[in-house]
Amino acid sequence: MPTLSNNNKDWFLVATVIKNLSSSLLVNLGRRFESEFLIVRVSTLEQKDTWSFGGRLWVTSLVLGKQSKIHQTNLELFEQELIQVPKLFTGKYSLLYQAPKWFKNVTIKVWEYRGEIDYSNDNNSPGNDVGNGNGNGNSGNNNGNTGGNGNNNSTGSNLITFGNLLI
């Protein structure tokens, strides 16, 4: 994974969405993002101690004139998740969130990284390790490691919990 600075000033809160989910579990985050790295945090006011799943997040972009889901990430409730958007798609993209069916409300916060990125220590440089649908992607913790039915959405991006950032 590329190295990011440890400077909290390189992270910018760019979206806060608070939504009552009585009508729909889908939330369009309502803006276009540009950064290769995001931190997303999901919370809800009415939770049970046994809940850990925080929903799904899709990176969407125009592909051949049609809005397409290009990357999927499962989110943990109350965790700051560092998401690396596939380098191929780091133009402008959107985020679509799907809450678990048991959520009554949700708060989603998104921070965008705008600091220096050092790729010199990256063994899996962006775009070089793309899951092939057979589970053969092997960069970090992506879903490409699962093997099996060819329905994974791995694009070689990394997802880790980023708990040391004080935002």
C-alpha positions as a LaTeX table, in Angstrom:
\begin{tabular}{lrrr}
\hline
Residue & $x$ (\AA) & $y$ (\AA) & $z$ (\AA) \\
\hline
Met1 & 0.00 & 0.00 & 0.00 \\
Pro2 & 1.30 & 3.50 & $-0.73$ \\
Thr3 & 2.49 & 5.59 & 2.21 \\
Leu4 & 0.36 & 8.54 & 3.32 \\
Ser5 & 1.51 & 11.34 & 5.58 \\
Asn6 & 0.71 & 11.18 & 9.30 \\
Asn7 & $-0.50$ & 14.77 & 9.21 \\
Asn8 & $-4.18$ & 15.08 & 10.13 \\
Lys9 & $-4.26$ & 18.36 & 8.21 \\
Asp10 & $-4.08$ & 16.33 & 4.97 \\
Trp11 & $-7.59$ & 14.92 & 5.65 \\
Phe12 & $-10.65$ & 17.05 & 4.92 \\
Leu13 & $-14.19$ & 16.33 & 6.06 \\
Val14 & $-16.05$ & 16.65 & 2.76 \\
Ala15 & $-19.42$ & 15.06 & 3.49 \\
Thr16 & $-21.69$ & 14.51 & 6.47 \\
Val17 & $-25.03$ & 12.90 & 5.74 \\
Ile18 & $-27.64$ & 12.32 & 8.44 \\
Lys19 & $-30.66$ & 10.41 & 7.19 \\
Asn20 & $-33.84$ & 8.85 & 8.53 \\
Leu21 & $-34.16$ & 5.54 & 6.67 \\
Ser22 & $-37.93$ & 5.13 & 6.78 \\
Ser23 & $-38.33$ & 5.46 & 3.02 \\
Ser24 & $-35.14$ & 3.97 & 1.52 \\
Leu25 & $-31.99$ & 2.17 & 2.61 \\
Leu26 & $-29.98$ & 3.72 & $-0.26$ \\
Val27 & $-28.16$ & 6.99 & 0.31 \\
Asn28 & $-26.44$ & 8.90 & $-2.50$ \\
Leu29 & $-23.76$ & 10.99 & $-0.84$ \\
Gly30 & $-24.63$ & 13.82 & $-3.18$ \\
Arg31 & $-21.27$ & 15.04 & $-4.43$ \\
Arg32 & $-18.39$ & 14.10 & $-6.70$ \\
Phe33 & $-15.17$ & 12.91 & $-5.06$ \\
Glu34 & $-11.65$ & 13.06 & $-6.51$ \\
Ser35 & $-9.16$ & 11.63 & $-4.01$ \\
Glu36 & $-7.61$ & 8.18 & $-4.32$ \\
Phe37 & $-8.03$ & 7.74 & $-0.53$ \\
Leu38 & $-11.12$ & 8.27 & 1.61 \\
Ile39 & $-12.03$ & 7.55 & 5.19 \\
Val40 & $-15.67$ & 6.65 & 5.76 \\
Arg41 & $-17.36$ & 6.33 & 9.15 \\
Val42 & $-20.92$ & 5.04 & 9.62 \\
Ser43 & $-22.93$ & 5.38 & 12.82 \\
Thr44 & $-26.51$ & 5.03 & 13.94 \\
Leu45 & $-28.34$ & 6.30 & 17.02 \\
Glu46 & $-30.36$ & 3.15 & 17.70 \\
Gln47 & $-28.00$ & 0.19 & 17.72 \\
Lys48 & $-27.68$ & $-3.11$ & 19.54 \\
Asp49 & $-24.43$ & $-4.30$ & 21.10 \\
Thr50 & $-24.34$ & $-7.23$ & 18.68 \\
Trp51 & $-24.31$ & $-5.04$ & 15.55 \\
Ser52 & $-21.01$ & $-4.66$ & 13.73 \\
Phe53 & $-22.00$ & $-4.53$ & 10.05 \\
Gly54 & $-22.36$ & $-0.91$ & 8.96 \\
Gly55 & $-23.63$ & $-1.38$ & 5.41 \\
Arg56 & $-22.15$ & $-1.31$ & 1.90 \\
Leu57 & $-20.48$ & 1.48 & 0.02 \\
Trp58 & $-20.12$ & 1.59 & $-3.75$ \\
Val59 & $-17.84$ & 3.81 & $-5.76$ \\
Thr60 & $-19.76$ & 4.73 & $-8.92$ \\
Ser61 & $-18.62$ & 6.46 & $-12.07$ \\
Leu62 & $-19.74$ & 7.06 & $-15.62$ \\
Val63 & $-18.60$ & 4.16 & $-17.79$ \\
Leu64 & $-19.57$ & 4.34 & $-21.45$ \\
Gly65 & $-22.19$ & 6.97 & $-20.62$ \\
Lys66 & $-23.87$ & 4.91 & $-17.87$ \\
Gln67 & $-23.51$ & 5.25 & $-14.07$ \\
Ser68 & $-21.80$ & 2.00 & $-13.00$ \\
Lys69 & $-20.74$ & 0.49 & $-9.69$ \\
Ile70 & $-16.97$ & 0.06 & $-10.01$ \\
His71 & $-15.98$ & $-0.92$ & $-6.47$ \\
Gln72 & $-17.81$ & $-2.27$ & $-3.41$ \\
Thr73 & $-16.75$ & $-2.15$ & 0.25 \\
Asn74 & $-18.46$ & $-3.52$ & 3.34 \\
Leu75 & $-18.28$ & $-1.07$ & 6.25 \\
Glu76 & $-18.00$ & $-1.75$ & 9.98 \\
Leu77 & $-20.27$ & 0.21 & 12.30 \\
Phe78 & $-18.48$ & 2.99 & 14.26 \\
Glu79 & $-15.11$ & 2.30 & 12.55 \\
Gln80 & $-13.09$ & 4.68 & 10.41 \\
Glu81 & $-12.49$ & 2.71 & 7.22 \\
Leu82 & $-9.66$ & 3.72 & 4.91 \\
Ile83 & $-10.67$ & 3.09 & 1.31 \\
Gln84 & $-8.33$ & 3.18 & $-1.66$ \\
Val85 & $-10.31$ & 3.90 & $-4.81$ \\
Pro86 & $-9.04$ & 1.92 & $-7.81$ \\
Lys87 & $-6.45$ & 4.14 & $-9.51$ \\
Leu88 & $-8.12$ & 3.63 & $-12.88$ \\
Phe89 & $-11.15$ & 5.54 & $-11.60$ \\
Thr90 & $-9.60$ & 8.40 & $-9.66$ \\
Gly91 & $-11.19$ & 11.07 & $-11.76$ \\
Lys92 & $-14.47$ & 12.28 & $-10.36$ \\
Tyr93 & $-16.65$ & 9.58 & $-8.85$ \\
Ser94 & $-19.69$ & 9.29 & $-6.60$ \\
Leu95 & $-20.46$ & 7.23 & $-3.50$ \\
Leu96 & $-23.64$ & 5.23 & $-2.95$ \\
Tyr97 & $-24.32$ & 3.76 & 0.49 \\
Gln98 & $-26.76$ & 0.97 & 1.38 \\
Ala99 & $-27.71$ & 0.71 & 5.06 \\
Pro100 & $-28.52$ & $-2.63$ & 6.70 \\
Lys101 & $-32.26$ & $-3.28$ & 6.76 \\
Trp102 & $-32.36$ & $-3.04$ & 10.56 \\
Phe103 & $-31.07$ & 0.57 & 10.65 \\
Lys104 & $-33.67$ & 3.26 & 11.34 \\
Asn105 & $-31.23$ & 6.14 & 10.82 \\
Val106 & $-27.64$ & 6.63 & 9.74 \\
Thr107 & $-24.86$ & 9.21 & 9.91 \\
Ile108 & $-22.16$ & 8.92 & 7.26 \\
Lys109 & $-18.98$ & 10.99 & 7.37 \\
Val110 & $-16.43$ & 11.06 & 4.55 \\
Trp111 & $-12.91$ & 12.50 & 4.72 \\
Glu112 & $-10.82$ & 12.99 & 1.59 \\
Tyr113 & $-7.00$ & 12.73 & 1.61 \\
Arg114 & $-5.25$ & 15.65 & $-0.11$ \\
Gly115 & $-1.66$ & 15.13 & 1.02 \\
Glu116 & 1.39 & 13.60 & $-0.63$ \\
Ile117 & 1.27 & 9.94 & $-1.62$ \\
Asp118 & 4.52 & 7.93 & $-1.72$ \\
Tyr119 & 4.31 & 4.92 & $-4.04$ \\
Ser120 & 7.99 & 3.93 & $-3.68$ \\
Asn121 & 7.24 & 1.21 & $-1.07$ \\
Asp122 & 4.13 & $-0.08$ & $-2.83$ \\
Asn123 & 4.54 & $-3.68$ & $-3.99$ \\
Asn124 & 1.06 & $-3.59$ & $-5.48$ \\
Ser125 & 1.19 & $-0.34$ & $-7.37$ \\
Pro126 & $-2.21$ & 0.96 & $-8.50$ \\
Gly127 & $-3.72$ & $-0.92$ & $-11.38$ \\
Asn128 & $-1.24$ & $-3.81$ & $-11.33$ \\
Asp129 & $-3.21$ & $-6.27$ & $-9.22$ \\
Val130 & $-6.74$ & $-6.61$ & $-10.48$ \\
Gly131 & $-8.92$ & $-9.46$ & $-9.28$ \\
Asn132 & $-9.98$ & $-11.57$ & $-12.24$ \\
Gly133 & $-13.38$ & $-12.75$ & $-11.00$ \\
Asn134 & $-11.87$ & $-16.05$ & $-9.89$ \\
Gly135 & $-10.62$ & $-14.70$ & $-6.62$ \\
Asn136 & $-7.04$ & $-14.27$ & $-7.73$ \\
Gly137 & $-6.59$ & $-10.63$ & $-6.70$ \\
Asn138 & $-4.11$ & $-10.58$ & $-3.85$ \\
Ser139 & $-3.48$ & $-7.02$ & $-2.74$ \\
Gly140 & $-4.11$ & $-6.54$ & 0.95 \\
Asn141 & $-7.53$ & $-7.41$ & 2.30 \\
Asn142 & $-9.54$ & $-7.16$ & $-0.87$ \\
Asn143 & $-12.38$ & $-9.48$ & $-1.71$ \\
Gly144 & $-10.39$ & $-11.03$ & $-4.55$ \\
Asn145 & $-8.85$ & $-13.50$ & $-2.10$ \\
Thr146 & $-12.09$ & $-15.34$ & $-1.56$ \\
Gly147 & $-12.02$ & $-17.48$ & $-4.70$ \\
Gly148 & $-15.05$ & $-19.31$ & $-5.93$ \\
Asn149 & $-17.91$ & $-18.11$ & $-8.04$ \\
Gly150 & $-16.40$ & $-15.21$ & $-9.96$ \\
Asn151 & $-18.86$ & $-12.72$ & $-8.52$ \\
Asn152 & $-16.44$ & $-10.79$ & $-6.35$ \\
Asn153 & $-16.02$ & $-7.11$ & $-7.10$ \\
Ser154 & $-12.30$ & $-6.94$ & $-6.44$ \\
Thr155 & $-10.38$ & $-4.31$ & $-8.33$ \\
Gly156 & $-7.11$ & $-4.65$ & $-6.46$ \\
Ser157 & $-7.84$ & $-1.85$ & $-3.98$ \\
Asn158 & $-7.09$ & $-2.04$ & $-0.29$ \\
Leu159 & $-9.40$ & $-1.64$ & 2.69 \\
Ile160 & $-8.11$ & $-1.35$ & 6.23 \\
Thr161 & $-9.44$ & 0.06 & 9.47 \\
Phe162 & $-7.62$ & 3.32 & 10.12 \\
Gly163 & $-8.03$ & 3.82 & 13.84 \\
Asn164 & $-5.11$ & 6.13 & 14.65 \\
Leu165 & $-6.35$ & 9.16 & 12.76 \\
Leu166 & $-7.63$ & 11.79 & 15.15 \\
Ile167 & $-10.25$ & 13.66 & 13.13 \\
\hline
\end{tabular}
